[in-house]
Amino acid sequence: MKIFAACSMAILVFFSGYMPSQADTEYQQVIGIIHMDSEVSGGDNTLEMLAAVARNADAGLAIITDHDTQKATYGMWPLRNILRVSHSRASIRQYGISKYLDEIAEIDRDMEDFVYIPGIEAVPYYCWTRNPLDNVLSLQNIHRHVLIMGLEEPEQIKKLPSIEAGYPSRVTRESLLGALWVIPLLIAFFLYKPQKQSYSHYDSWFTSLISRPSNLIALPMMIVSVVFLFNNFPFKKPVVDQYRSDAGAKPFQEVIDYVNREGGLLFWAHPESSYQQHLGSEQGNPLVSLLLKMIFKDGFEIRTDPYYKLLNETHDYTGFAIFWEGYTYVGNPGGLWDSLLLQFCRGTRERPVWAIAELDMEEGTDPEAASEVQTVFLVTEKTKEAYLDALRKGRIYCFTNNLTRDVTIRDYSVYADGKRAVSGELIGYAKDANLTLDLEFTGKDLNLEVFVVSDGGILSRKRISASGTMIFPLPEPEDEMGYVRVAIYQNDSMRIATNPIFFLK
């Protein structure tokens, strides 16, 4: 058993990025805001203004996450790569990747006691479908988003996989069929009969052409063959495109793998949200409007259904946003998050899944609005590297409903055999193992209910209305590894969520 525990700890530290308990480490708490959209990608405020808004909301850091791209392209079959029409909005790629990163770095340098971190709200995938009943074209799943942090080189962002930036391509039987147009091209060259002698100025080129019937076949065949060869070149098929049925987890796993190779962090954004809109064909530019009417008639539908199931179908991402739109099906006790954590404890998932709180602020400058959803970071120093490390290792608490102003988690630790582990850490289980939760209130009557979740089930629940310390004995895990986490509710809605602490038998 001891050998298994030692091996498990070494393997888990290597793959997961989280650490065994650091008993002597004292962490300070810093409020942070994650997911703000500037005018770079359609928000109302400048990058500089959003930094000021975050600071006015008592935050010590903010992670700005503008969209990498907001472009959707439809190509008409069979010449999808030539006959194309696009609809786009402001994005980092349009603004300039280097310009975006440089401006954030400059703002960060100019602000004291505040850290401004660049991030991306990536739009990896969308697909087109057509309803056979009413022939209406629909743009599906373009609002399945992920938040990416830790990529700060322009080339890293430029190569981030998406439908618009491109996915890896490979030679397939289907793609090689596109090269068969060389056959009619060769036949056309064989059929074509060039003029053997100069004709008088009374004869037109067209008269000379039609005097040879084979040329009437050869020249159109040449033109068509060249057009199709150009459309199909380089005779490779991307692993993901927008014209096949829903690709499911595949495009997102491509992005996850890329971000991991580049040393970044990736969190699923608003996984329980949905989106629906009708976009008309009138777009201002007469030519664009004409093309849209030819393809889409009265416009097209934009639709994204909740996509939280993709959290179970992908792997090796850093985590997900529990607030605003990730706690009903994912974050509630016994929900999908607990299933993912149990997979990790049982060895069927290599990395734990952490929760963050995302604000998703696009407009306004009110500090109250910016305080609505905040993430508390546990760090030893107030640097960008320390904050990214806390995200990577799960040393974060999630707050909503402005509760960072009313509630402080003074201690959230597992104690066992004289040792201590905090959020995101690992500790050896002992018979005296307990979870200690120490909450401080500002004096306001909040009437909260604490749920202690262990190994997917509710271990304990308790109503509280004043500051105090609670101690919950922990049972020995059924598997070789177990975990505990806390969810705090107000008026039957989750308002505070901690990340898990793990313990080995």
N, C-alpha and C positions, 0 to 999 in steps of 0.2 A: 504493500500500500504506500509506504513512504517513497519507494522508488518511482511508483506511478505518479505520485503527487509532484515529485521533483521534476520528472520528465515533462509532465503536463504544464507545470509553471514555465519551464524553459521554452517549450513549444508555443505556448500561448503568448508569452511576452514577445517572442520573435514575430509571430504572425499578426498579433492583434494591435501592437503598439501601446497597449496599456501596461501598467507597471505593478509589481507586487507592492504591498503596503510600505509606505515611507513613514515610519513611526515618528521620526524626529523632525519631519518637515512641517513647518508652519506656513499655511497658505493665507493670503489676503484675498478678500472678495472684491471684485470689480464688476460693476454693471456694464453690460455691453448691449448694443443694438445690432441685430443681424437682419439684412435684407432691406435696403433702401434703394429706390430707383430715382435717378436724377434726370435732368432734361436730356442727357445723353441718349436715353432710350425711352423717351416719352413722358417722363415725370415733369412736375412743375418747377422743381427747384434746381439750382446749380449744385455742383459738387461741393463747393465751399459753403453754401447755405445749409446743406444737409449735415455737414460736420457741425455747424453751429447749432442746428436743431438738436442733434444728438447730445451735444455738450449741455445744452439748456435743460435736457431731460435727465441730468445727473449721470450720464453715461461717461465712462472713462475710455471707451473705444466704440467704434462703429465699423461695420463691414458693409461697404457699398457693393451692391450686386446688380449692375445694369445688365440688360439683355445682350448676349453676344451677337445674336441676329434676330430679326423679326421679319423675315422674308419667306414668302411661299411662292413656289413656281409651278406652273402647270404647262406641260408640253403636250401638243396634239399628236396623237398616234397617226401614222407610223413614224413621224419625224419629230420625236419628242425633244431631241437635242437642238433642233433648228427652229421649229415653230413653237415658241414659248412665250408665255405671258407671266409676269410676276406682280405680286402685291407686297409691298414692304413698308415698314415703319422704322423710326429711328432706332439705332443700335450701336454697340461699340464698334463693330466693323465699319459702319458708315462714318462714325465720328473719327475713327482712327485709333487703333489699339495702343500705339506708343503714346499718342497724345493723352488718352484716357489714363494710362498708368502714370505718366509724368505729372499730370495735374494733381492726381491723388497724392503722389509722393511729395509734391511741393506743399500742399495743404498740410500734410502730416508733419513736415519739417517746421512749418510756421506756428503750429499749435502746441502749447506747453501742457504737459500732464494730460495729453489726449493722444490716442493712437488711431490712425485712419488706415484701414486695411482694404486693398482692392479685392473684389470678388466678381463673380459672374453668375447671372441667372441664365443658364444655358437652355437652348431650345433644340434638342438633338434630333427631333423627329416629328413628322406629320405624314399623313397619307390622304389620297383623294379617293372617294367612293361615290358611286352614282346609284340613286334609288331607282330600280327598274320600273316602279309604279308611276312615279311622276317625273322621272328623268332629271331630278334635281341633283346637282353636284354638291358634294359636301367635303369640307376640309376638316379632317378628323385629327384629334390628339395633339394639336400644335401647342396646347397649354399644359402638356406634361413637362414640367420643368425640374431642373436640378440646380442646386447652389454649389458653386465651386470656389474654393479658396486655396491660396498657397501657390498659384501659378502667376508669376509676376514678370515673366519674360514675354515680350510680344510674340515671339515665334511659337511659344507654348500655346498661347491663346489662338493664334492664327491656325494652328494645326488641330485644334479641338474638333473632333468628329461631329458632323451634323449633316442634314440633308443638303444644306446650302454650301458648306465648306467641303463636303465630300466624305464618303466612307471608303475604306480599302476596297479595291476592285480585284477581281480575279477572272481568268479565262474560264469560260464554261461552254458547254455545247451550244447553249442558246446564243451566247455572245459570238461564237465562231460562225453561226449562221449569217451574221451580218457581213462577214467577209465574203460570202458567196456571191455578192454583187459584182465581184471581179470577173465572174464568168460571163454575164451578159456584156460587161465592158469589153472583154476580149473578143466576144462575138461581134460587137458593134465595130470594133477596129477592123475585123476581118471583112465585114460587109461594106465598110465605107470605101468608096472609090474616089480618090482625089482627081481633080481636073488635070488631064494630061497635057493640054495645050491652052495657051492663053486665048480667051474669047474676046471678041470685038467689044468696043465700048457701047455697041447697041444692045449687047446681051447683058442682062443683069445677073448678079450673083445668084439670086433666087431662081432665075430661069435655068442657070447652069446646074443648080442643085437638084431641081425637080426633073431635070433631064435624065437623071440617074435614079430610078426608083429605089434602089437599095439604100441610097443615102437618106431617103425619107424615113427609113426604119432605123438606120445606124445612128444618126445624129441624136434623135430623141432618146434612143437607148443609152447612148453615151452620157447624156445629161442626167438622166434618171439614175444611172448606175453611180456616177460620181457623187450626186447629191446623197444617195443612201450610204455610200462608203464613207463620206464625210460625216454623216449623222452617226454612224455606228463605230467610227474610229475612237479609241484604239482597240476595239473588239474585246473589251472586258466588261464585266457586269459588277456593279457595286454590291457589296454584301447586303446593303439596305438601300431601297429607293422609295419614292413616294407614290408609286403606281400599283404596287401589289397590296394585298390585304394587310391588315394590321400586323406589324412585325413583332408585336409584343415586347418582350424583354431584350431582344437582340441588340437594337441600336443603343439602348441605355447601358448594356453590359460593355459594349465597345467603348463608350465614353468613360465608364467606371475604370476599365482596364487602362485606358490612356492616362487618366488622371493619376492613377496609382503609379504608373511607370514614371510620371513626371514629378512624383513626390507631393501631390496636392491632396486636398480633402474634398469629399463630395457628399452632400446631403440632399435627400429628396425634398422638394418644396411642395407645400400644400397638397399632400397626396389624397386627401378626401374631398378636394374641391371639384366643382364642375363648371363648365362654361358653355354658353350658347349665344350665338349672334347671327343675324342675317346681314350679309354685305351686298349692297346693290351694285349694279353695273356702271352707274354714273360716277366717274372718278375725276372729273375736271378736264383732263386731257382728252380731246375728241378721239384721237387715234386709239388711245388705251381703252376708252369707253366702247368704241366700236369692236375692238378685239374681245373685250370682256362679254359684250352682248352676243357675239358670234359663238363664244365657247360656253358661257354661263347663262345666257338668256336673261332672266330676271335677277341674276346674282347667284350667290351660293351661300350655303349654311356653314358656319364655323361651330364645331361641337367637340367638346372634350368631357368625357365622363370621369368620375372618380377612378383613380388608378393606384390605390393603395395596395392592391394585390401584387403589383410589380415589386414591392419590397421583399416579398417572399420568393419571387422568381428571379431576382438578381442577387449577387453576392459581392462581398469585399468593398462595399461602399462604407462611408464613415457613419452615416446616420440619417435621420429624417427630422422634419419640423413637426413637433407635437402641437404647438400653437401657431397660428389660429386653427388650421384645418388638418389636424392629424391625431386627435385624441378620441374621437367617438368610436371608430372601428380599430384603430391601431393602438392608441395609448392607454385606453381604459383597462383596468385590471382584467386579466384573462383574454385580452385582445391580441391582435397580430404581433405587437411588440413582444409580448411575453412568449409567444410561440417562437419568435426569432431568437430571443435570449435562451430559451430552452434548447433550441438547435445548437447554439454555441456551447452550452454547458455539456451537451451530449456528444459533441465532436463532429456534428454534421454541418456546421458552419464555422469557418476559420476565424472570423472576426466578430466581436460584439457589435451591436448596433446602438449608437448613442442618440439621444434626443436633444434638439435645440428649440429655441423659440424664435420665430421669424416675424418681423413686424410687417413687412411688405408695404412700406410707406411710399406712395407715389405723389402725394399732394399735401399741401398745408405745412405750417411751421409751428403749430401749437405743441409746446412741450408735453402737455397732457396726452395728446395723441401719440407722441413718440415714446411715452412711458407705458403705453397700454400693453405692449408685449416686449419683454426684455429677458436677456440671458445673463446669468451671474457666473463669472469666471473665477476659478480658484487658481491663483498664480503665486509664484514666489517673487516675481518682478514684473513691472508694468511695461512690457515690451511686446512688439508684434510677435516675436518668436515664442514668447511665453503664452500669449493668447492662442496662437495656432496649436501649440503643444497641448493646451488644456482642451481644445476642441478634439484633437486627435485621440486623447486619452480619456475623454468623458468626464473631466473635472469641471462640470458645469451644472447649474440649476436652471430650470425654466419657469418663468413667471408670466402671468397675464393679468388683466383687469387692474393694472397699476399697483399690484401688490408689492413690488419692490420697495415702495414707500412706507408700507405698513407692516411688513413681515421681514425679519432677518433670520436665516438659518444659521444659528451660532455654531451648531455641531450636527453633523450627519455622518456618523461613523459606525463601523462594526468593530467591536472590541472582542478579542479572543486570546486567552493565554498571555495576557499582558501586552499584546500588540494591538495596533490600530490600523484600520484601512478606511480611506475616505472615498468619495465618489469616483467610480471608474477603476478602483484598485482591487487587488486580489489579496486574500489573507487565508491562512490555514484555519480550518474549523477546529474548535475545541468545545468541550461540554459547557463552558461558561460563556459561549459566544452570545453576544447581544447587539442589537441595533440601538444606538443612542440618538435621539432626535431632540435637539434643544432649539426652541423657537422663541424669538423675541418680538412682541407686538409693540406698536407705538402707543398703545392705550386705547385704541379704537376697538369697539366691540365688533369682531369680524365673524364670529360663529362659524368656524371652520371644522371640517371633518377630515381626519387623517386616516388614510388607508395604507397599511403596510402590506406590500405584495412580495411574496416569496415563492419562487419556482412556479410562477403562473397562477397561484391562488392567493386569496386574501388571508393573510396571517392574522391581522388584527385591524380593528377600526375604532376610532375614538374621537369624540367631539371635544373641541377646545375653544376657549374664548379669551384666554389670557396667556401671558408668557409662561414658559415652564419647560422642564425636561421630562421626556418620556423614554422609558427603557423597555425594549421588547426582546425577550429571550428568543433565540433562533434555533429551530429544530435542525437536526442533522440532515443534510440533503440526501434525497433518495439516490441520485446519481453521484458520480465522482466529484461533480462540481455543482454548486447551487448559487443563487443570487438573492438579493433583497433590494427593493426600491420603494419609494414613497410617492403616493399621489395624494394631493390635498385638494379638497372640494369646498366650494362655497355655493350655496343654493343649488345643489345637485349638479354643478358644473365643475370640471377640473380647472383649478387655477394655478397650481404649483406642481411641478414634476421634478423629481430628482433622477439622476442616472443610477444604474445599478452598482452595487458593490458585490463582488464575487468572493466565494469561499470554497476551498478545496477540503475534501475529507482528510 
